[in-house]
């Protein structure tokens, strides 16, 4: 059966993994469409997708090393297998001095395939932090939520290892006209973050990243507001007094509903603790 791929872009994703239609799974595994929600992403068989894509682009020589790596991988969740695919591809591309593969994957129609490209960049040890962030920036602005998440996850370790330089670069991203780029600046430097290593320096001294979060204190986009609020909430778990002071300062300087929403989110753990204490 043939499908109009443009019409499929507007579909509603299944709420449960078992409800993802077989025909949608097949198209996802062929790399013909992107997932529209988490359930569809989880339904993808990464190895099957990898084989299909690399046969399609005429790069079968990469299939063997990736299969070997995945066979040796204890956990084959999509998250871990995508990281493993990105890592082995980064090594193989560097070894073969292959400049075409990354470009092909970066512009692929599948969000999962583009996510592999982010990890290829993240694992490239030959890139400076400025080159790495410049290379990841288009993915930070990607139209797909999954690619945007892997974009910051893929360079998180490099940001931690080059924190001062990263903050200097990302402070300008915090004022970018693209709200996805602004959100990346905040999300990638969250002191605690989700599913990733904490940034010890920012847990101890969150003021080091003020150049990133301060320009976002009254951002109009809820996507950005949520990230900044979560950033402050992360910091509140180790530097509560600092977060209280910065929220008070922001509300005085910018008494807007946007700032109020951000600070409410940033103070939620502290306020929850107060409520429990008063009971």
Secondary structure, 3 states (H helix, E strand, C coil): CCCCHHHHCCCCCCCCHHHCCHHHHHHHHHCCCCCCCHHHHHHCCHHHHHHHHHHHCCCCHHHHHHHHHHHCCCCCCHHHHHHHHHHHHHHHHHHHCCCHHHHHHHCCCCHHHHHHHHHHHHCCCCCCHHHHHHHHHHHHCCCCHHHHHHHHHHHHHHHHHCHHHHHHHHHHHCCCCCHHHHHHHHHCCCCCCCCCCCCHHHHHCHHHHHHHHHHHCCCCCHHHHHHHHHHHHHHHCCCHHHHHHHHHHHHHHCCCHHHHHHHHHHCHHHHHHHHHHHC
